[in-house]
Amino acid sequence: MSETFRALRNPNYRLWVSGALVSNIGTWMQRVAQDWLVLTILTDNSGTAVGITTGLQFLPILFLGPWAGLVADRHDKRRLLLVTQTAMGLCALVLGLLVLSGAAELWHVYAIALALGVASAFDAPARQAFVSEVVAKGDIPNAVALNSASFNLARLAGPGVAGLIIAWVGTAPAFLINAASFAAVLLSIWRMKTDQLHPSERAPRGKRQILEGVRYVRGRPDLVMILVLAGLIGTFGLNFQITNAMMATQVFGQGPSEYGMLGSIMAIGTLAGALLAARRGRFRLRYLVGGAVGFGAFAILAGLMPFFWLYALALVPVGLAALTFLNSCNTSIQLTVEPQYRGRVLALYMAVIQGGTPIGAPLIGWIGTEFGARWSIGLGGLVALVAGLWALAAVRRGKLAMRDDAPAEDGGRDARDAAEPAAGPEAGDAPAGGLPPSRRRRA
């Protein structure tokens, strides 16, 4: 098997990624259908309403994220995922039935988006941390990248299929298909062989454990930089479910099929970024900072495109840069954070990258409504570009050294060795205090 797909040699990971692929197709279908339902059926092209819907979906992780991360650190992640995935499937089912019956109102969508956000807040850190338990340490970078590839392969199919379904029969079937798709991931989790998992050490019960996780991050300048960049880009830049809808309808006068197509075309770039990441053996700081700078520059360029197909093509490098940045953030956390803190740190990461959406999404939607969709894309791109250049300047001045490896449990091999295909014993994680200068690397 090609080294690009080496994590698929693990039977449990094959189950995980196949179930996730089916579920992710349904998720992308629901995203498109939800935005279209709010934008064109429940409101009169209100970008603000779409932004509020998106914001409510991500609001819970802002408040519940740290606690959800602690829950993931304390409990069996596999069992926790069975609960959260079931809850999210029920949210999709209820919305689909409301739309199908003709009873759906805007407040229904708001309420279900909030409920989905609560389930997602507990699902996200457990799901992200669970990847490092399905595969051995040496395969974590590849598994993280293949997860992204699966998500974006689904993004290639999901929006386009959703656009066609909406054009033919309306939005309700898209929600119902998403509800049914959760059965695939639940089945894959049930079928896993538990004796082949690599469970991490659980955090013991104690006082002030959330604050303990925050202090751990504060002692890691590399993690602080990741969270700052992720927060700014997530809040202002990663709002294409809103901006694509406004660009398709307001700027180019297109319908649901063309809107769904934009998501699929953007997924070409994100899928390419994921496959490129899968070929890399280990994390590199230049991919993280370069992804942030590239995302900002290409987003600004996309906002200036005069024609629909030029705008669509410009989304390909936008997607590639965004995926490169996000994958680098995730891989760095998975490899360098101690297992008993991993859920809390991933929860903080998810909180900043998604928790800013309740602020950014309505703001971006309002800017698009009042000043035009191009301004909303341009603002997000400008924030990402400035943030990326700031990080680049900090690295070049020597004020930040990104740790990209972790010492082994036996004191011998480190994560750089463990990232190679021939990895032997599973490597451990770095101490909270950071690596000595001789063990640090700069891009």
TIPA-932896 format. One line per field, with one value per residue (C-alpha): x, z, y; residue number from 1; residue in three letters. Coordinates in steps of 0.02 Angstrom, whole numbers, plus 50000, padded with zeros to 5 digits. Layout:
# TIPA-932896
px = [X,...]
pz = [Z,...]
py = [Y,...]
pos = [NUM,...]
code = [ALA,...]
# end
This chain:
# TIPA-932896
px = [50000,50063,50138,50009,49877,49980,49858,49730,49831,49748,49579,49501,49553,49478,49313,49327,49368,49238,49098,49155,49154,48971,48923,49023,48933,48770,48843,48891,48720,48639,48753,48705,48520,48515,48593,48480,48326,48364,48424,48290,48138,48125,48195,48213,48399,48453,48638,48619,48495,48615,48753,48647,48605,48787,48834,48708,48776,48950,48904,48899,49079,49134,49059,49060,49221,49344,49224,49189,49377,49391,49249,49345,49504,49412,49300,49302,49304,49228,49073,49060,49059,48915,48811,48860,48841,48667,48616,48674,48581,48421,48441,48450,48299,48191,48235,48201,48029,47985,48031,47945,47783,47789,47794,47973,47997,48156,48155,48149,48308,48389,48340,48399,48562,48592,48551,48667,48801,48787,48809,48952,49040,49059,49088,49231,49368,49324,49324,49488,49575,49504,49607,49766,49691,49641,49817,49993,50090,50192,50035,49951,50006,49948,49784,49747,49781,49674,49533,49542,49547,49391,49302,49346,49309,49136,49137,49165,49006,48894,48864,48839,48717,48627,48611,48532,48414,48360,48328,48225,48127,48174,48280,48192,48271,48445,48413,48338,48483,48603,48506,48520,48706,48747,48708,48868,48984,48891,48909,49094,49124,49028,49127,49299,49408,49439,49593,49679,49648,49782,49687,49774,49796,49638,49646,49608,49468,49523,49491,49525,49570,49505,49618,49759,49734,49736,49898,49973,49936,50002,50168,50180,50211,50189,50014,49971,50018,49912,49761,49780,49795,49653,49540,49565,49552,49406,49309,49333,49398,49315,49138,49122,48957,48890,48996,48974,48786,48789,48911,48808,48642,48681,48835,48817,48628,48645,48533,48552,48645,48780,48790,48816,48945,49050,49071,49122,49248,49324,49339,49457,49583,49552,49562,49726,49792,49743,49827,49985,49983,49964,50127,50221,50296,50288,50235,50325,50299,50316,50158,50060,50116,50120,49944,49882,49967,49913,49734,49722,49800,49695,49534,49562,49597,49437,49334,49395,49346,49224,49141,49062,49181,49335,49272,49243,49419,49494,49416,49532,49692,49588,49536,49713,49787,49648,49671,49859,49840,49707,49794,49958,49870,49786,49942,50048,49926,49905,50093,50160,50026,50031,49890,49804,49791,49752,49562,49568,49692,49595,49437,49520,49577,49402,49329,49436,49420,49232,49183,49219,49088,48944,49033,49110,48967,48832,48960,49014,48832,48788,48935,48882,48703,48746,48902,48907,48974,49145,49178,49139,49265,49394,49383,49409,49556,49636,49625,49703,49841,49889,49885,49993,50120,50126,50166,50297,50380,50382,50466,50595,50640,50673,50535,50449,50517,50383,50404,50368,50424,50401,50512,50476,50404,50561,50673,50745,50658,50556,50407,50517,50573,50400,50329,50426,50339,50454,50408,50420,50355,50228,50310,50258,50230,50333,50329,50229,50382,50439,50595,50771,50848,50943,50781,50685,50668,50627,50550]
pz = [50000,49958,50103,50070,50136,50262,50408,50310,50348,50519,50513,50646,50553,50391,50482,50556,50395,50291,50414,50428,50238,50225,50373,50307,50140,50235,50341,50188,50112,50270,50274,50098,50126,50291,50218,50065,50172,50279,50137,50007,50090,50270,50234,50087,50051,50227,50247,50428,50462,50384,50492,50650,50608,50584,50740,50848,50784,50846,51000,51122,51091,51147,51319,51333,51239,51386,51492,51343,51323,51505,51481,51333,51439,51581,51489,51357,51194,51094,51203,51210,51020,51012,51115,51024,50849,50892,50958,50800,50691,50788,50760,50572,50578,50672,50553,50401,50466,50506,50330,50250,50344,50296,50479,50482,50539,50561,50749,50726,50624,50756,50897,50807,50757,50941,50993,50858,50923,51099,51035,50922,51066,51155,50995,50924,51056,51081,50893,50863,51010,50965,50805,50909,50995,50834,50758,50827,50860,50702,50595,50680,50552,50409,50497,50532,50349,50285,50401,50313,50144,50189,50247,50088,49974,50051,50018,49834,49827,49964,49908,49725,49767,49889,49757,49635,49767,49820,49639,49607,49767,49899,50056,50165,50085,50114,50302,50306,50208,50332,50477,50398,50362,50548,50551,50453,50580,50727,50646,50614,50797,50857,50743,50801,50889,51058,51093,50943,51003,51089,51233,51308,51493,51565,51668,51851,51936,52027,52055,51932,51791,51657,51724,51728,51541,51510,51610,51508,51348,51421,51452,51268,51155,51002,51058,51099,50922,50849,50952,50905,50720,50724,50819,50697,50540,50606,50659,50505,50365,50369,50330,50151,50184,50202,50077,49940,49960,49947,49801,49705,49730,49750,49641,49504,49506,49514,49587,49711,49590,49558,49744,49786,49648,49731,49885,49778,49679,49838,49900,49755,49839,50015,49957,49867,50025,50129,50011,50008,50198,50200,50102,50230,50370,50504,50553,50487,50547,50372,50319,50464,50439,50249,50250,50348,50233,50076,50134,50164,49997,49893,49983,49939,49760,49752,49812,49665,49530,49404,49338,49420,49347,49388,49566,49572,49509,49635,49775,49735,49805,49946,49997,49980,50091,50221,50234,50246,50392,50484,50460,50525,50681,50716,50685,50798,50942,50916,50915,51049,51184,51328,51315,51477,51412,51231,51244,51335,51215,51064,51144,51164,50983,50923,51035,50960,50780,50791,50944,50857,50726,50833,50817,50645,50550,50589,50560,50393,50346,50394,50295,50144,50159,50185,50078,49964,49969,49901,50055,50172,50084,50076,50262,50307,50188,50255,50437,50391,50290,50428,50560,50455,50420,50606,50646,50508,50576,50753,50692,50587,50734,50837,50962,50933,50910,50864,50945,50817,50906,51071,51173,51176,51326,51345,51335,51168,51003,50978,50871,50723,50719,50761,50611,50496,50425,50516,50688,50828,51004,51019,51059,51206,51221,51274,51452,51485,51512,51332,51250,51286,51149,51075,51041,50961,50776,50672,50500]
py = [50000,50174,50270,50406,50285,50187,50215,50112,49957,49966,49873,49985,50140,50073,50053,50227,50318,50225,50262,50443,50462,50414,50524,50672,50665,50683,50824,50925,50896,50965,51117,51167,51129,51224,51381,51374,51345,51498,51609,51582,51498,51559,51734,51851,51824,51873,51843,51897,51755,51629,51699,51685,51504,51462,51559,51466,51301,51346,51448,51300,51250,51423,51394,51204,51166,51163,51057,50943,50919,50869,50744,50670,50658,50571,50448,50312,50411,50269,50262,50451,50458,50334,50456,50616,50543,50477,50648,50737,50612,50647,50835,50807,50692,50818,50959,50849,50800,50981,51037,50888,50926,51109,51162,51227,51406,51507,51486,51297,51304,51415,51296,51139,51224,51263,51084,51017,51134,51063,50885,50941,51027,50860,50763,50867,50844,50661,50627,50718,50635,50464,50460,50446,50292,50204,50204,50191,50351,50335,50339,50487,50620,50509,50467,50651,50694,50550,50606,50774,50687,50588,50746,50838,50691,50699,50885,50850,50746,50817,50998,50952,50812,50927,51062,50939,50869,51044,51093,50934,50900,51030,51033,50903,50747,50817,50826,50652,50577,50657,50581,50409,50431,50432,50246,50215,50295,50216,50044,50072,50116,49963,49847,49905,49777,49856,49749,49833,50011,50116,50197,50347,50377,50452,50610,50574,50668,50823,51007,51147,51028,51146,51283,51156,51129,51317,51334,51194,51290,51453,51366,51320,51473,51362,51313,51493,51544,51404,51458,51642,51605,51478,51598,51741,51636,51534,51689,51797,51686,51516,51574,51512,51426,51604,51698,51567,51576,51766,51767,51639,51728,51914,51937,51806,51774,51585,51449,51305,51189,51319,51360,51176,51165,51301,51191,51043,51145,51215,51036,50997,51111,51046,50865,50902,50983,50832,50709,50814,50816,50626,50610,50714,50612,50745,50919,51074,51252,51323,51232,51307,51487,51472,51401,51552,51678,51585,51571,51759,51805,51684,51731,51914,51864,51759,51906,52010,51884,51963,51804,51651,51522,51626,51641,51453,51416,51537,51435,51288,51369,51444,51269,51200,51336,51320,51132,51148,51268,51168,51001,51074,51140,50973,50869,50978,50957,50770,50739,50856,50866,50742,50613,50664,50844,50806,50815,50982,51059,50997,51067,51238,51228,51184,51320,51457,51400,51370,51470,51634,51591,51661,51828,51813,51730,51861,51999,51927,51900,52079,52150,52047,52108,52292,52314,52163,51986,52036,52142,51997,51884,52023,52059,51877,51862,52022,51963,51795,51877,51999,51862,51747,51884,51924,51742,51737,51893,51822,51663,51756,51869,51714,51754,51588,51413,51288,51120,50985,50829,50739,50623,50438,50349,50246,50399,50345,50376,50533,50577,50619,50438,50374,50465,50350,50196,50076,50144,50020,50055,50193,50359,50465,50651,50799,50864,51020,51126,51109,51040,51098,51207,51061,50969,51114,51140,51291,51289]
pos = [1,2,3,4,5,6,7,8,9,10,11,12,13,14,15,16,17,18,19,20,21,22,23,24,25,26,27,28,29,30,31,32,33,34,35,36,37,38,39,40,41,42,43,44,45,46,47,48,49,50,51,52,53,54,55,56,57,58,59,60,61,62,63,64,65,66,67,68,69,70,71,72,73,74,75,76,77,78,79,80,81,82,83,84,85,86,87,88,89,90,91,92,93,94,95,96,97,98,99,100,101,102,103,104,105,106,107,108,109,110,111,112,113,114,115,116,117,118,119,120,121,122,123,124,125,126,127,128,129,130,131,132,133,134,135,136,137,138,139,140,141,142,143,144,145,146,147,148,149,150,151,152,153,154,155,156,157,158,159,160,161,162,163,164,165,166,167,168,169,170,171,172,173,174,175,176,177,178,179,180,181,182,183,184,185,186,187,188,189,190,191,192,193,194,195,196,197,198,199,200,201,202,203,204,205,206,207,208,209,210,211,212,213,214,215,216,217,218,219,220,221,222,223,224,225,226,227,228,229,230,231,232,233,234,235,236,237,238,239,240,241,242,243,244,245,246,247,248,249,250,251,252,253,254,255,256,257,258,259,260,261,262,263,264,265,266,267,268,269,270,271,272,273,274,275,276,277,278,279,280,281,282,283,284,285,286,287,288,289,290,291,292,293,294,295,296,297,298,299,300,301,302,303,304,305,306,307,308,309,310,311,312,313,314,315,316,317,318,319,320,321,322,323,324,325,326,327,328,329,330,331,332,333,334,335,336,337,338,339,340,341,342,343,344,345,346,347,348,349,350,351,352,353,354,355,356,357,358,359,360,361,362,363,364,365,366,367,368,369,370,371,372,373,374,375,376,377,378,379,380,381,382,383,384,385,386,387,388,389,390,391,392,393,394,395,396,397,398,399,400,401,402,403,404,405,406,407,408,409,410,411,412,413,414,415,416,417,418,419,420,421,422,423,424,425,426,427,428,429,430,431,432,433,434,435,436,437,438,439,440,441,442,443]
code = [MET,SER,GLU,THR,PHE,ARG,ALA,LEU,ARG,ASN,PRO,ASN,TYR,ARG,LEU,TRP,VAL,SER,GLY,ALA,LEU,VAL,SER,ASN,ILE,GLY,THR,TRP,MET,GLN,ARG,VAL,ALA,GLN,ASP,TRP,LEU,VAL,LEU,THR,ILE,LEU,THR,ASP,ASN,SER,GLY,THR,ALA,VAL,GLY,ILE,THR,THR,GLY,LEU,GLN,PHE,LEU,PRO,ILE,LEU,PHE,LEU,GLY,PRO,TRP,ALA,GLY,LEU,VAL,ALA,ASP,ARG,HIS,ASP,LYS,ARG,ARG,LEU,LEU,LEU,VAL,THR,GLN,THR,ALA,MET,GLY,LEU,CYS,ALA,LEU,VAL,LEU,GLY,LEU,LEU,VAL,LEU,SER,GLY,ALA,ALA,GLU,LEU,TRP,HIS,VAL,TYR,ALA,ILE,ALA,LEU,ALA,LEU,GLY,VAL,ALA,SER,ALA,PHE,ASP,ALA,PRO,ALA,ARG,GLN,ALA,PHE,VAL,SER,GLU,VAL,VAL,ALA,LYS,GLY,ASP,ILE,PRO,ASN,ALA,VAL,ALA,LEU,ASN,SER,ALA,SER,PHE,ASN,LEU,ALA,ARG,LEU,ALA,GLY,PRO,GLY,VAL,ALA,GLY,LEU,ILE,ILE,ALA,TRP,VAL,GLY,THR,ALA,PRO,ALA,PHE,LEU,ILE,ASN,ALA,ALA,SER,PHE,ALA,ALA,VAL,LEU,LEU,SER,ILE,TRP,ARG,MET,LYS,THR,ASP,GLN,LEU,HIS,PRO,SER,GLU,ARG,ALA,PRO,ARG,GLY,LYS,ARG,GLN,ILE,LEU,GLU,GLY,VAL,ARG,TYR,VAL,ARG,GLY,ARG,PRO,ASP,LEU,VAL,MET,ILE,LEU,VAL,LEU,ALA,GLY,LEU,ILE,GLY,THR,PHE,GLY,LEU,ASN,PHE,GLN,ILE,THR,ASN,ALA,MET,MET,ALA,THR,GLN,VAL,PHE,GLY,GLN,GLY,PRO,SER,GLU,TYR,GLY,MET,LEU,GLY,SER,ILE,MET,ALA,ILE,GLY,THR,LEU,ALA,GLY,ALA,LEU,LEU,ALA,ALA,ARG,ARG,GLY,ARG,PHE,ARG,LEU,ARG,TYR,LEU,VAL,GLY,GLY,ALA,VAL,GLY,PHE,GLY,ALA,PHE,ALA,ILE,LEU,ALA,GLY,LEU,MET,PRO,PHE,PHE,TRP,LEU,TYR,ALA,LEU,ALA,LEU,VAL,PRO,VAL,GLY,LEU,ALA,ALA,LEU,THR,PHE,LEU,ASN,SER,CYS,ASN,THR,SER,ILE,GLN,LEU,THR,VAL,GLU,PRO,GLN,TYR,ARG,GLY,ARG,VAL,LEU,ALA,LEU,TYR,MET,ALA,VAL,ILE,GLN,GLY,GLY,THR,PRO,ILE,GLY,ALA,PRO,LEU,ILE,GLY,TRP,ILE,GLY,THR,GLU,PHE,GLY,ALA,ARG,TRP,SER,ILE,GLY,LEU,GLY,GLY,LEU,VAL,ALA,LEU,VAL,ALA,GLY,LEU,TRP,ALA,LEU,ALA,ALA,VAL,ARG,ARG,GLY,LYS,LEU,ALA,MET,ARG,ASP,ASP,ALA,PRO,ALA,GLU,ASP,GLY,GLY,ARG,ASP,ALA,ARG,ASP,ALA,ALA,GLU,PRO,ALA,ALA,GLY,PRO,GLU,ALA,GLY,ASP,ALA,PRO,ALA,GLY,GLY,LEU,PRO,PRO,SER,ARG,ARG,ARG,ARG,ALA]
# end
